[in-house]
Amino acid sequence: SFASHETWCFEAKVCFDGKAIATSYNSGEGGCTFIHALDGKGKMLEEAEAFAKTLPALESQFNDPKTGKKMMHDMDLEFLVELLVSDMQQEKKLRARFKREFPKKLLYVKNDALYGINGIDLSKAKDKTAIFTGCREHNGKDIIILAELPEDKAWELYKKTMGTK
C-alpha cells in the first residue's frame, strides 16, 4: 500500500479454475491493470476474460449526470482483479485491527452487531470469568464474547459483524 497512489500497486497471479493462468500488475499511479498469460495459458486467459464478462455489472456510488441514476460499471477481468485486490487490502487492514483488539479489548456481539468495552485490558485481567459474567449481566445472556471463542472463530464473527464476507 505504501506505493499506491491513484490505484492499488500490486503484482498477483491470476488463477482460473484453481490453476495459475496469468500474472497481473498495476503500478499504483492511476493507470491500467495489466494481465499477461503464462506460457501456454493464453486460451485459459481468454476463457477467464469471457467468464468475467458474464458477471453482473457493479453499481457505482456515483450518479450519471445525464440520467441521475447510479452509474453501472460492466465487469471484465481487469476490473475483477482490481476488486479482488481491493477486497484483500481491506481484509488485511481489518485483520490488523482485529489482531490489535482481540487480545486486549472486551468485544462482544449482540443482535449481529459488534460492541467493545473500553477501559478493560483482557491481557492483564486476573479474573476474566468475572469480567465476562459482568458483561453478560449488563448486556444480556445472549451475547457472544469473542475472547471466549477460538481466535479463528472470533475472527470470522468479527469480520462478519464489520460488514465483510
Kinemage of the C-alpha trace (Angstrom):
@kinemage 1
@onewidth
@group {chain A} dominant
@subgroup {mainchain}
@vectorlist {calphas} color= white
{ca ser a 1} P 0.000 0.000 0.000
{ca phe a 2} L 2.979 2.367 0.521
{ca ala a 3} L 3.460 2.552 -3.259
{ca ser a 4} L -0.224 3.018 -4.083
{ca his a 5} L -1.349 6.446 -5.164
{ca glu a 6} L -4.275 6.609 -7.581
{ca thr a 7} L -4.841 2.838 -7.719
{ca trp a 8} L -3.532 -0.151 -5.771
{ca cys a 9} L 0.072 -1.010 -6.575
{ca phe a 10} L 0.329 -4.788 -6.795
{ca glu a 11} L 1.617 -7.875 -8.522
{ca ala a 12} L -0.511 -11.015 -8.459
{ca lys a 13} L -1.085 -14.380 -10.024
{ca val a 14} L -4.423 -14.778 -11.754
{ca cys a 15} L -5.994 -18.181 -11.219
{ca phe a 16} L -8.923 -19.718 -13.074
{ca asp a 17} L -10.494 -22.994 -12.033
{ca gly a 18} L -7.741 -23.309 -9.430
{ca lys a 19} L -4.897 -23.008 -11.945
{ca ala a 20} L -2.452 -20.122 -12.320
{ca ile a 21} L -3.004 -18.723 -15.821
{ca ala a 22} L -1.554 -15.208 -15.788
{ca thr a 23} L 0.369 -12.548 -13.954
{ca ser a 24} L -1.202 -9.210 -13.203
{ca tyr a 25} L 0.197 -5.919 -12.008
{ca asn a 26} L -0.589 -2.252 -11.534
{ca ser a 27} L 1.990 0.465 -10.841
{ca gly a 28} L -0.347 2.304 -8.459
{ca glu a 29} L -0.097 5.531 -10.456
{ca gly a 30} L -3.673 5.502 -11.766
{ca gly a 31} L -3.074 3.505 -14.899
{ca cys a 32} L -4.409 0.206 -16.149
{ca thr a 33} L -4.040 -3.180 -14.562
{ca phe a 34} L -2.059 -5.383 -16.907
{ca ile a 35} L -2.719 -9.105 -17.255
{ca his a 36} L -0.299 -11.360 -19.140
{ca ala a 37} L -0.907 -15.046 -19.809
{ca leu a 38} L 1.625 -17.532 -18.511
{ca asp a 39} L 3.296 -19.692 -21.154
{ca gly a 40} L 0.728 -21.939 -22.795
{ca lys a 41} L -2.185 -20.400 -20.870
{ca gly a 42} L -3.493 -17.946 -23.489
{ca lys a 43} L -6.625 -19.978 -24.158
{ca met a 44} L -7.430 -20.237 -20.432
{ca leu a 45} L -6.905 -16.485 -20.066
{ca glu a 46} L -9.419 -15.931 -22.881
{ca glu a 47} L -11.868 -18.216 -21.045
{ca ala a 48} L -11.327 -16.300 -17.796
{ca glu a 49} L -11.920 -12.991 -19.582
{ca ala a 50} L -15.124 -14.356 -21.141
{ca phe a 51} L -16.281 -15.654 -17.767
{ca ala a 52} L -15.627 -12.300 -16.066
{ca lys a 53} L -17.812 -10.558 -18.666
{ca thr a 54} L -20.743 -12.814 -17.690
{ca leu a 55} L -20.694 -11.441 -14.130
{ca pro a 56} L -23.207 -8.708 -13.300
{ca ala a 57} L -22.283 -5.059 -13.628
{ca leu a 58} L -21.372 -3.280 -10.416
{ca glu a 59} L -23.384 -0.277 -9.269
{ca ser a 60} L -21.233 2.781 -8.686
{ca gln a 61} L -21.658 5.144 -5.775
{ca phe a 62} L -21.851 7.993 -8.291
{ca asn a 63} L -24.871 9.203 -10.238
{ca asp a 64} L -24.842 9.571 -14.003
{ca pro a 65} L -25.177 13.338 -14.605
{ca lys a 66} L -27.430 12.696 -17.612
{ca thr a 67} L -29.898 10.275 -16.016
{ca gly a 68} L -29.487 10.936 -12.300
{ca lys a 69} L -29.317 7.167 -11.752
{ca lys a 70} L -26.390 5.290 -10.283
{ca met a 71} L -23.745 4.583 -12.887
{ca met a 72} L -23.053 0.946 -13.666
{ca his a 73} L -19.587 -0.490 -14.295
{ca asp a 74} L -19.511 -3.506 -16.606
{ca met a 75} L -17.428 -6.384 -15.337
{ca asp a 76} L -14.312 -7.602 -17.095
{ca leu a 77} L -11.239 -9.493 -15.903
{ca glu a 78} L -9.185 -6.359 -15.273
{ca phe a 79} L -11.925 -4.847 -13.108
{ca leu a 80} L -12.476 -8.160 -11.311
{ca val a 81} L -8.778 -8.428 -10.433
{ca glu a 82} L -8.828 -4.820 -9.165
{ca leu a 83} L -11.884 -5.560 -6.996
{ca leu a 84} L -10.241 -8.673 -5.551
{ca val a 85} L -7.046 -6.745 -4.764
{ca ser a 86} L -9.095 -4.006 -3.085
{ca asp a 87} L -11.021 -6.582 -1.029
{ca met a 88} L -7.764 -8.227 0.011
{ca gln a 89} L -6.324 -4.886 1.121
{ca gln a 90} L -9.448 -4.098 3.147
{ca glu a 91} L -9.344 -7.523 4.775
{ca lys a 92} L -5.646 -7.066 5.553
{ca lys a 93} L -6.382 -3.786 7.343
{ca leu a 94} L -9.323 -5.312 9.192
{ca arg a 95} L -7.210 -8.325 10.213
{ca ala a 96} L -4.531 -5.977 11.603
{ca arg a 97} L -7.177 -4.137 13.616
{ca phe a 98} L -8.565 -7.441 14.904
{ca lys a 99} L -5.061 -8.597 15.902
{ca arg a 100} L -4.627 -5.381 17.927
{ca glu a 101} L -8.043 -5.533 19.591
{ca phe a 102} L -8.742 -9.233 20.132
{ca pro a 103} L -6.161 -9.999 22.832
{ca lys a 104} L -6.922 -6.895 24.864
{ca lys a 105} L -10.359 -5.414 24.263
{ca leu a 106} L -13.605 -6.887 25.580
{ca leu a 107} L -15.506 -7.432 22.343
{ca tyr a 108} L -18.960 -8.951 22.142
{ca val a 109} L -21.706 -9.467 19.591
{ca lys a 110} L -25.339 -8.733 20.283
{ca asn a 111} L -28.056 -8.815 17.611
{ca asp a 112} L -25.419 -9.222 14.864
{ca ala a 113} L -23.620 -6.027 15.913
{ca leu a 114} L -20.111 -5.823 17.385
{ca tyr a 115} L -19.538 -3.875 20.590
{ca gly a 116} L -16.389 -3.160 22.555
{ca ile a 117} L -15.952 -2.046 26.130
{ca asn a 118} L -13.135 0.429 26.659
{ca gly a 119} L -11.079 0.572 29.815
{ca ile a 120} L -10.660 -3.185 30.176
{ca asp a 121} L -7.416 -4.820 29.062
{ca leu a 122} L -8.166 -8.532 28.934
{ca ser a 123} L -4.481 -9.357 28.506
{ca lys a 124} L -3.866 -8.005 32.026
{ca ala a 125} L -7.110 -9.166 33.658
{ca lys a 126} L -6.746 -11.550 36.607
{ca asp a 127} L -10.332 -12.874 36.545
{ca lys a 128} L -11.705 -12.945 33.009
{ca thr a 129} L -14.642 -15.106 34.087
{ca ala a 130} L -15.876 -12.363 36.422
{ca ile a 131} L -15.494 -9.785 33.651
{ca phe a 132} L -17.454 -11.953 31.200
{ca thr a 133} L -20.156 -12.607 33.804
{ca gly a 134} L -20.488 -8.868 34.494
{ca cys a 135} L -20.664 -8.126 30.783
{ca arg a 136} L -23.493 -10.645 30.364
{ca glu a 137} L -25.370 -9.261 33.385
{ca his a 138} L -25.199 -5.786 31.898
{ca asn a 139} L -25.673 -6.596 28.186
{ca gly a 140} L -27.750 -9.783 28.173
{ca lys a 141} L -27.207 -13.503 28.464
{ca asp a 142} L -27.403 -13.984 24.682
{ca ile a 143} L -24.253 -12.036 23.832
{ca ile a 144} L -21.255 -13.752 22.274
{ca ile a 145} L -17.959 -12.697 23.853
{ca leu a 146} L -15.190 -13.023 21.292
{ca ala a 147} L -12.491 -13.771 23.881
{ca glu a 148} L -14.336 -16.988 24.768
{ca leu a 149} L -14.017 -18.252 21.199
{ca pro a 150} L -11.019 -19.761 19.446
{ca glu a 151} L -9.220 -16.977 17.574
{ca asp a 152} L -10.240 -18.257 14.107
{ca lys a 153} L -13.931 -18.341 15.086
{ca ala a 154} L -13.637 -14.903 16.724
{ca trp a 155} L -12.046 -13.557 13.502
{ca glu a 156} L -14.903 -14.895 11.339
{ca leu a 157} L -17.505 -13.324 13.627
{ca tyr a 158} L -15.552 -10.052 13.808
{ca lys a 159} L -15.300 -9.934 10.018
{ca lys a 160} L -18.998 -10.751 9.610
{ca thr a 161} L -20.118 -8.045 12.029
{ca met a 162} L -17.820 -5.493 10.411
{ca gly a 163} L -19.720 -5.948 7.150
{ca thr a 164} L -17.284 -8.077 5.191
{ca lys a 165} L -17.564 -11.630 3.907
